[in-house]
Amino acid sequence: MGSTYRSVGACSCRSHLSRSAPPARLLRKHQSIAFGLQGLPRRTCGQGRCGKAGRHLRFKIQAVAAVREAVGRHAPTDVEYDAVIIGCGMGGLTTATQLAAEGAKVVVLEKYIIPGGSAGHFKRDGYTFDVGSSMMFGFGKEGTTNLITRALANVGKALTTVPDPCQIQYHLPKSSEHPDGLDIKVWRRYEDFVEELSRAFPHERAGIKKLYDECWAVFNALNSLQLKSLEEPRYLLGEFFKHPLACLTLVKYMTGNTGDYARKYIRDPVLLRFIDIECYCWSTVPADFTPMINAGMVFCDRHYGGINYPVGGVGRIAESLEEGLQERGGFVEYKANVREIVMEPATGSSPSRAVGVRLNDGRVYRGKTIVSNATRWDTFGKLVPDEQLPESEAKFRGRYTKAPSFLTFHLGVKADVLPEGCHCHHIIVEDWNKMEDPRGTLFVSIPTLLDPSLSPPGTHIFHAFTPEWVDDWKGLDSKEYERRKVQVTDDIIKRLEAYFPGLGAATVFREVGTPRTHRRFLNRMDGSYGPIPSRRPLGMLSMPFNRTSIPGLYCVGDSTFPGQGVNAVVFSAFGCAHRILVDLGMQPKLPVIDEGYNALLGAVRDRA
Ligand SMILES: Cc1cc2nc3c(=O)[nH]c(=O)nc-3n(C[C@H](O)[C@H](O)[C@H](O)COP(=O)(O)OP(=O)(O)OC[C@H]3O[C@@H](n4cnc5c(N)ncnc54)[C@H](O)[C@@H]3O)c2cc1C
């Protein structure tokens, strides 16, 4: 390890997700309290090596609490909320804002100290690092699939974004046809991308066009509908009468997977592997396990609305939503660790119902509805004890399994290490047979190519990550844990140097997260990225929507349809908020049909 590193994340009591600053809005409003905080990491424990990091972290948390107290926004416990929401990730927060925008009284309870979960950001030594996501869909200006733009607008917010000319540069394995490896760029302009791919596979030109055009059929249908709850038949019927062709198109694709369509048009085995990585890079499963509806959305929105990066970092989305929520009377309560979902006992023919939540510190929040933004495994098994596990959840565990977590490398690098014309997002596969293995695929994001304000002058943020199971990191003492982190970082940097020569020597800052970090700071079981099908799914019908079989309890986020990714999670939140508004009687429904339709939906899913 070079002596140039200013931080190696070597302080065992603190890792990269123990973010150093409270939300920007609070800092702006309360500079007098917060100014000390902003300087704190660098002057005291910013190097993570002084041995006092635990004390400093505690101090930072206390200071954040002091800022919040000064704002005087603690959520009261002596009222019944329309919705009590567990978790301030993009799923929980977006649900809250869309409910508050319709006049509902909501509180969001977050275990950590800032909003956004996997889509938050943290500051270190002049760098603003995105926790996870940097490739943002859903920021388009037109159509209906621009869900992030719409979620913000519904609470009076908008963010300035920078258009990304290239969604991903793929660096793929060598083959007889591509002896130097396959280099494909997904350009913002659809025609440019199809041309680039067709040049690499000239014999498949027609098939490539047919496959991606079929994705456009799905996308155009989705993009003409208002995207709300697919569990609400009144809305579905309304959309059907307004856009019958679009609805019938979606019905056609509802049960299909992308691999089936790919093989319909394409024969070349390497090109089929390319379609696999196109799916894997966001769904973490190959094309055969990725619903066609999801692929249609992702493969086309990147050209239609484009990939756009929010100025100030991805965490600005959650911070802006939080502001919008509070302006509408909603509450976000931090350091609120929900221990259990409180159930009203069953009486006569009425089943047991979720009526509140209890925090670790004993506080109880009561709600007409309870929404969990935690993963399925944290919700059922921890917040709802295993002995109360509904049958449908047991079936879910048969259909889906946990995706691995990630190793994440948040690096600050000297600017001149990046090659001329470097793009923001890179995906590297060295061996197709290892694509799905732990550490098999390397992901890189360099968001400072789009927003240079996120790092000190003359540097870039270089965020690399790769899938990893938590099991390999269990039971290590802190010395061994740190040793493994250093070793794995050096290994990964060495692999990256084949594409970014000189990366190791150019690294001036680094902080490393493991699956344990994700588990601890994102509060996700095993640090998992989310659910992945354990067998071929029935297209989109296998994934649960927002209602659960416990009355009053809803789920939102990447454990619900349509799955992982920020725009997908926001879609799930639009559905969740809509369904809750209908169930609360704040929006109309079709009483008899509603229950019958949902029973049918549940039955299909349980058999999928
Ligand atoms: C490394 C990485 C890279 C990624 N890259 C991209 C990308 O480029 N583009 C993209 O679109 N997506 C990307 N994603 C995926 C995307 O970030 C996630 O799918 C999405 O942010 C998940 O949102 P969520 O609301 O479902 O869950 P989370 O973000 O996990 O939020 C859940 C929240 O609930 C809180 N919580 C949990 N349990 C409790 C409890 N008991 N009490 C109180 N609070 C609790 C957690 O602290 C957390 O804040 C990436 C993810 C990772 C990890």
The ligand as a Gaussian input file, in Angstrom:
#p B3LYP/6-31G(d) Opt

LIG

0 1
 C      -23.271000      -0.941000      -4.658000
 C      -24.635000      -0.630000      -5.236000
 C      -24.713000      -0.008000      -6.483000
 C      -25.951000       0.303000      -7.033000
 N      -26.006000       0.959000      -8.240000
 C      -27.212000       1.353000      -8.732000
 C      -27.288000       2.192000      -9.887000
 O      -26.264000       2.595000     -10.445000
 N      -28.535000       2.572000     -10.317000
 C      -29.685000       2.195000      -9.675000
 O      -30.784000       2.594000     -10.091000
 N      -29.621000       1.402000      -8.575000
 C      -28.433000       0.986000      -8.087000
 N      -28.371000       0.216000      -6.943000
 C      -29.630000      -0.280000      -6.350000
 C      -30.412000       0.759000      -5.591000
 O      -29.527000       1.605000      -4.866000
 C      -31.366000       0.057000      -4.628000
 O      -32.128000      -0.916000      -5.327000
 C      -32.337000       1.010000      -3.956000
 O      -31.698000       2.183000      -3.513000
 C      -32.985000       0.283000      -2.779000
 O      -33.888000       1.135000      -2.150000
 P      -34.860000       0.613000      -0.995000
 O      -35.651000       1.774000      -0.551000
 O      -35.619000      -0.572000      -1.461000
 O      -33.920000       0.046000       0.169000
 P      -32.752000       0.681000       1.039000
 O      -31.993000       1.665000       0.270000
 O      -32.023000      -0.477000       1.622000
 O      -33.499000       1.464000       2.206000
 C      -34.078000       0.821000       3.302000
 C      -33.935000       1.702000       4.528000
 O      -34.635000       1.090000       5.613000
 C      -33.883000       1.271000       6.807000
 N      -34.266000       0.218000       7.760000
 C      -34.174000      -1.115000       7.580000
 N      -34.608000      -1.763000       8.688000
 C      -34.993000      -0.813000       9.571000
 C      -35.540000      -0.857000      10.889000
 N      -35.770000      -2.014000      11.531000
 N      -35.823000       0.312000      11.521000
 C      -35.611000       1.504000      10.882000
 N      -35.075000       1.598000       9.642000
 C      -34.780000       0.453000       8.996000
 C      -32.442000       1.169000       6.346000
 O      -31.546000       1.759000       7.271000
 C      -32.496000       1.879000       4.991000
 O      -32.233000       3.260000       5.122000
 C      -27.142000      -0.067000      -6.352000
 C      -27.062000      -0.677000      -5.094000
 C      -25.829000      -0.954000      -4.540000
 C      -25.760000      -1.589000      -3.162000

